[in-house]
Amino acid sequence: MKLMRRIDELHLDAPYAGSRMLRDMLRLEGFKVGRKRIRRLMKLMGIQALYRKPNTSRKQPAHPIYPYLLRNLEITRPNHVWAADITYIPMRRGFVYLFAVLDWASRRVLSWRLSNTMTTDFCIEAVEEAIARFGTPEIFNTDQGSQFTSMEFTGLLKQHGIAISMDGKGCWRDNVFVERLWRSIKYEEVYLHAYETVTAAREGLDRYIRFYNQRRPHSALDGITPDTFYYENLLTLPMAA
Protein backbone atom coordinates (compact mmCIF):
# COMPACT_ATOMS: atom_id res chain seq x y z
CA MET A 1 0.00 0.00 0.00
CA LYS A 2 2.92 2.35 0.70
CA LEU A 3 4.28 1.71 -2.79
CA MET A 4 0.86 2.19 -4.42
CA ARG A 5 0.36 5.47 -2.60
CA ARG A 6 3.76 6.71 -3.74
CA ILE A 7 2.98 5.70 -7.33
CA ASP A 8 -0.24 7.69 -7.05
CA GLU A 9 1.62 10.74 -5.73
CA LEU A 10 4.25 10.54 -8.47
CA HIS A 11 1.54 10.12 -11.07
CA LEU A 12 -0.20 13.31 -9.94
CA ASP A 13 3.11 15.18 -10.29
CA ALA A 14 4.22 13.47 -13.53
CA PRO A 15 1.21 12.06 -15.39
CA TYR A 16 3.37 11.43 -18.44
CA ALA A 17 5.52 8.89 -16.56
CA GLY A 18 5.13 5.28 -17.66
CA SER A 19 6.19 2.16 -15.81
CA ARG A 20 9.88 2.53 -16.76
CA MET A 21 10.15 6.12 -15.56
CA LEU A 22 8.16 5.41 -12.39
CA ARG A 23 10.45 2.46 -11.66
CA ASP A 24 13.52 4.67 -11.99
CA MET A 25 12.00 7.45 -9.88
CA LEU A 26 11.08 4.98 -7.15
CA ARG A 27 14.54 3.39 -7.20
CA LEU A 28 16.08 6.83 -6.65
CA GLU A 29 13.90 7.07 -3.52
CA GLY A 30 15.14 3.73 -2.22
CA PHE A 31 12.36 1.41 -3.36
CA LYS A 32 13.66 -1.96 -4.58
CA VAL A 33 11.12 -2.55 -7.32
CA GLY A 34 11.11 -3.82 -10.88
CA ARG A 35 9.19 -2.64 -13.92
CA LYS A 36 7.01 -5.77 -13.94
CA ARG A 37 5.71 -5.00 -10.46
CA ILE A 38 5.13 -1.35 -11.35
CA ARG A 39 3.10 -2.40 -14.40
CA ARG A 40 1.04 -4.79 -12.26
CA LEU A 41 0.27 -2.11 -9.66
CA MET A 42 -0.51 0.48 -12.33
CA LYS A 43 -2.97 -1.96 -13.87
CA LEU A 44 -4.56 -2.60 -10.47
CA MET A 45 -4.89 1.15 -9.87
CA GLY A 46 -5.98 1.83 -13.44
CA ILE A 47 -3.14 4.29 -14.01
CA GLN A 48 -1.82 4.93 -17.50
CA ALA A 49 0.74 7.47 -18.64
CA LEU A 50 -0.90 10.72 -19.85
CA TYR A 51 -4.29 9.21 -19.05
CA ARG A 52 -4.65 8.81 -15.31
CA LYS A 53 -8.04 7.25 -14.88
CA PRO A 54 -8.61 4.36 -12.41
CA ASN A 55 -9.81 1.69 -14.85
CA THR A 56 -12.06 4.22 -16.57
CA SER A 57 -9.58 4.63 -19.40
CA ARG A 58 -10.32 1.12 -20.65
CA LYS A 59 -12.68 1.53 -23.55
CA GLN A 60 -15.40 -0.93 -24.42
CA PRO A 61 -15.22 -1.54 -28.20
CA ALA A 62 -18.97 -2.14 -28.44
CA HIS A 63 -19.78 1.29 -26.96
CA PRO A 64 -20.02 4.40 -29.18
CA ILE A 65 -17.58 7.27 -28.60
CA TYR A 66 -18.86 10.85 -28.68
CA PRO A 67 -16.93 13.91 -29.94
CA TYR A 68 -15.20 16.40 -27.67
CA LEU A 69 -17.42 19.50 -27.58
CA LEU A 70 -15.44 21.84 -25.36
CA ARG A 71 -12.60 22.86 -27.67
CA ASN A 72 -12.56 26.69 -28.01
CA LEU A 73 -15.83 26.86 -26.08
CA GLU A 74 -16.14 29.77 -23.62
CA ILE A 75 -17.56 28.41 -20.37
CA THR A 76 -18.38 31.19 -17.91
CA ARG A 77 -21.71 30.31 -16.30
CA PRO A 78 -22.93 27.54 -14.00
CA ASN A 79 -24.79 24.57 -15.49
CA HIS A 80 -23.34 25.20 -18.95
CA VAL A 81 -20.90 22.27 -18.69
CA TRP A 82 -20.56 19.54 -16.10
CA ALA A 83 -17.61 17.16 -15.99
CA ALA A 84 -17.12 13.86 -14.21
CA ASP A 85 -14.37 11.38 -13.52
CA ILE A 86 -13.20 8.60 -11.21
CA THR A 87 -9.99 8.46 -9.19
CA TYR A 88 -8.15 6.03 -6.93
CA ILE A 89 -8.26 6.79 -3.17
CA PRO A 90 -5.64 4.98 -1.03
CA MET A 91 -6.46 3.85 2.49
CA ARG A 92 -4.27 2.29 5.19
CA ARG A 93 -5.34 -1.17 4.03
CA GLY A 94 -6.75 -1.26 0.54
CA PHE A 95 -8.31 1.44 -1.59
CA VAL A 96 -11.63 2.72 -2.94
CA TYR A 97 -12.72 4.69 -6.00
CA LEU A 98 -14.16 8.20 -5.91
CA PHE A 99 -16.54 9.50 -8.59
CA ALA A 100 -17.48 13.18 -8.68
CA VAL A 101 -19.60 15.51 -10.81
CA LEU A 102 -18.11 19.00 -11.17
CA ASP A 103 -19.61 22.21 -12.53
CA TRP A 104 -16.97 23.46 -14.97
CA ALA A 105 -17.41 27.23 -14.58
CA SER A 106 -17.65 27.37 -10.79
CA ARG A 107 -15.50 24.29 -9.98
CA ARG A 108 -18.24 23.30 -7.55
CA VAL A 109 -18.55 19.59 -6.67
CA LEU A 110 -22.23 18.86 -7.30
CA SER A 111 -22.30 15.23 -6.14
CA TRP A 112 -19.96 12.32 -5.44
CA ARG A 113 -19.90 8.64 -4.53
CA LEU A 114 -17.41 6.09 -3.19
CA SER A 115 -17.21 2.47 -4.31
CA ASN A 116 -14.83 -0.44 -3.78
CA THR A 117 -15.55 -1.77 -7.27
CA MET A 118 -15.46 -0.21 -10.72
CA THR A 119 -19.05 -0.39 -11.83
CA THR A 120 -21.39 2.02 -13.59
CA ASP A 121 -24.12 2.09 -10.95
CA PHE A 122 -22.39 4.35 -8.41
CA CYS A 123 -21.58 6.84 -11.20
CA ILE A 124 -25.20 6.90 -12.31
CA GLU A 125 -26.39 7.44 -8.74
CA ALA A 126 -24.21 10.52 -8.40
CA VAL A 127 -25.36 11.98 -11.73
CA GLU A 128 -29.01 11.38 -10.81
CA GLU A 129 -28.46 13.18 -7.51
CA ALA A 130 -26.80 16.15 -9.24
CA ILE A 131 -29.66 16.47 -11.73
CA ALA A 132 -32.29 16.19 -8.99
CA ARG A 133 -30.60 18.90 -6.91
CA PHE A 134 -29.25 21.31 -9.53
CA GLY A 135 -31.13 20.74 -12.77
CA THR A 136 -29.44 19.76 -16.04
CA PRO A 137 -26.34 21.11 -17.80
CA GLU A 138 -26.19 21.74 -21.52
CA ILE A 139 -23.09 19.55 -21.92
CA PHE A 140 -21.68 16.68 -19.86
CA ASN A 141 -17.98 15.86 -20.37
CA THR A 142 -16.15 12.62 -19.41
CA ASP A 143 -13.32 10.49 -20.69
CA GLN A 144 -13.85 7.45 -22.92
CA GLY A 145 -13.96 4.92 -20.08
CA SER A 146 -16.37 2.01 -20.32
CA GLN A 147 -18.48 3.30 -17.43
CA PHE A 148 -19.13 6.54 -19.30
CA THR A 149 -19.69 5.06 -22.75
CA SER A 150 -22.14 2.45 -21.45
CA MET A 151 -25.74 2.55 -22.66
CA GLU A 152 -26.92 3.07 -19.07
CA PHE A 153 -24.77 6.17 -18.53
CA THR A 154 -25.22 7.81 -21.93
CA GLY A 155 -28.90 6.87 -21.91
CA LEU A 156 -29.40 8.81 -18.67
CA LEU A 157 -27.84 11.92 -20.22
CA LYS A 158 -29.87 11.58 -23.41
CA GLN A 159 -33.05 11.13 -21.39
CA HIS A 160 -32.51 14.61 -19.97
CA GLY A 161 -31.53 16.19 -23.27
CA ILE A 162 -27.88 16.68 -22.27
CA ALA A 163 -25.23 16.84 -25.01
CA ILE A 164 -22.48 14.26 -24.47
CA SER A 165 -18.81 15.25 -24.77
CA MET A 166 -15.84 12.90 -24.41
CA ASP A 167 -12.12 13.62 -24.13
CA GLY A 168 -9.83 12.62 -26.95
CA LYS A 169 -7.91 9.38 -26.46
CA GLY A 170 -4.93 9.97 -24.19
CA CYS A 171 -5.82 13.63 -23.60
CA TRP A 172 -6.34 13.82 -19.85
CA ARG A 173 -5.87 17.61 -20.10
CA ASP A 174 -9.27 17.84 -21.80
CA ASN A 175 -10.79 17.26 -18.36
CA VAL A 176 -8.18 19.36 -16.61
CA PHE A 177 -10.43 20.92 -13.96
CA VAL A 178 -11.43 17.52 -12.61
CA GLU A 179 -7.76 16.55 -12.56
CA ARG A 180 -7.02 19.65 -10.49
CA LEU A 181 -9.83 18.71 -8.12
CA TRP A 182 -8.25 15.27 -7.61
CA ARG A 183 -4.94 16.93 -6.81
CA SER A 184 -6.54 19.21 -4.21
CA ILE A 185 -8.49 16.36 -2.60
CA LYS A 186 -5.46 14.09 -2.38
CA TYR A 187 -2.85 16.57 -1.19
CA GLU A 188 -5.13 18.51 1.16
CA GLU A 189 -7.12 15.60 2.58
CA VAL A 190 -6.42 12.01 1.50
CA TYR A 191 -2.63 11.94 1.93
CA LEU A 192 -2.92 13.59 5.34
CA HIS A 193 -5.22 10.88 6.68
CA ALA A 194 -4.63 7.15 6.41
CA TYR A 195 -8.26 6.06 6.41
CA GLU A 196 -8.82 2.82 8.31
CA THR A 197 -12.26 2.07 6.86
CA VAL A 198 -14.50 3.04 3.97
CA THR A 199 -16.73 4.81 6.50
CA ALA A 200 -13.77 6.91 7.66
CA ALA A 201 -12.90 7.70 4.04
CA ARG A 202 -16.48 8.76 3.31
CA GLU A 203 -16.60 11.00 6.40
CA GLY A 204 -13.23 12.58 5.61
CA LEU A 205 -14.11 13.24 1.98
CA ASP A 206 -17.52 14.63 2.91
CA ARG A 207 -15.86 17.04 5.33
CA TYR A 208 -13.27 18.14 2.77
CA ILE A 209 -15.67 18.54 -0.15
CA ARG A 210 -17.94 20.73 2.00
CA PHE A 211 -14.88 22.83 2.88
CA TYR A 212 -13.81 22.91 -0.80
CA ASN A 213 -17.24 24.13 -1.94
CA GLN A 214 -18.10 26.49 0.90
CA ARG A 215 -14.92 27.86 2.45
CA ARG A 216 -11.86 27.27 0.25
CA PRO A 217 -11.04 30.35 -1.91
CA HIS A 218 -10.29 29.42 -5.51
CA SER A 219 -7.58 31.37 -7.36
CA ALA A 220 -9.27 30.84 -10.75
CA LEU A 221 -12.43 32.46 -9.32
CA ASP A 222 -10.66 35.62 -8.10
CA GLY A 223 -10.46 34.30 -4.57
CA ILE A 224 -14.11 33.46 -3.98
CA THR A 225 -15.46 30.00 -3.24
CA PRO A 226 -17.09 27.63 -5.74
CA ASP A 227 -20.40 27.95 -3.86
CA THR A 228 -20.35 31.74 -4.08
CA PHE A 229 -19.55 31.76 -7.79
CA TYR A 230 -22.11 29.07 -8.57
CA TYR A 231 -25.07 30.69 -6.84
CA GLU A 232 -24.22 34.31 -7.71
CA ASN A 233 -23.94 33.50 -11.41
CA LEU A 234 -26.79 31.02 -11.67
CA LEU A 235 -29.25 32.57 -14.08
CA THR A 236 -31.77 29.76 -14.35
CA LEU A 237 -32.16 26.33 -12.81
CA PRO A 238 -33.75 23.99 -15.39
CA MET A 239 -35.37 21.22 -13.40
CA ALA A 240 -35.09 17.58 -14.37
CA ALA A 241 -37.91 16.21 -16.48
Secondary structure, DSSP 8 states (H G I E B T S, - for coil): -HHHHHHHHHHHH-TT--HHHHHHHHHHTT----HHHHHHHHHHHT--TT---TTTT---TTS-------TT----STTSEEEEEEEEEE-SSSEEEEEEEEETTT--EEEEEEESS--SHHHHHHHHHHHHHH---SEEEE-S-HHHHSHHHHHHHHHTT-EEEE--TT-GGGGHHHHHHHHHHHHHTGGG---SSHHHHHHHHHHHHHHHHHT---GGGTT--HHHHHHHS--------
